[in-house]
Amino acid sequence: MQQKLAMADKKASWPDNVQGPYFVDDQCIDCDACRTEAPEVFTRNDKHGYSYVHHQPVTPEEIKRAKSAIEACPVEAIGCKD
């Protein structure tokens, strides 16, 4: 079992993240887990190889998937400040 790193840090979040409670920080290892869990919320910065939030979840289903992505992230690079 892979050990997780520290919780996501809003101060280290990527500038690509759209404004709102969900964010991805610079711990992202571009594993694709969040994009698989919630492709409507997360996308990839192809130039630099990391994920970020391109759409804040608003519907119950989007929020459920975003929370699932938080759980799926192997390095805890996804955070939510609500």
HELIX and SHEET records of a PDB file:
HELIX    1   1 LYS A   10  ALA A   12  5                                   3    
HELIX    2   2 ALA A   33  GLU A   37  1                                   5    
HELIX    3   3 PRO A   60  ALA A   72  1                                  13    
SHEET    1   A 2 TYR A  22  VAL A  24  0                                        
SHEET    2   A 2 ILE A  78  CYS A  80 -1                                        
SHEET    1   B 2 PHE A  42  ASN A  45  0                                        
SHEET    2   B 2 TYR A  50  VAL A  53 -1                                        
END                                                                             
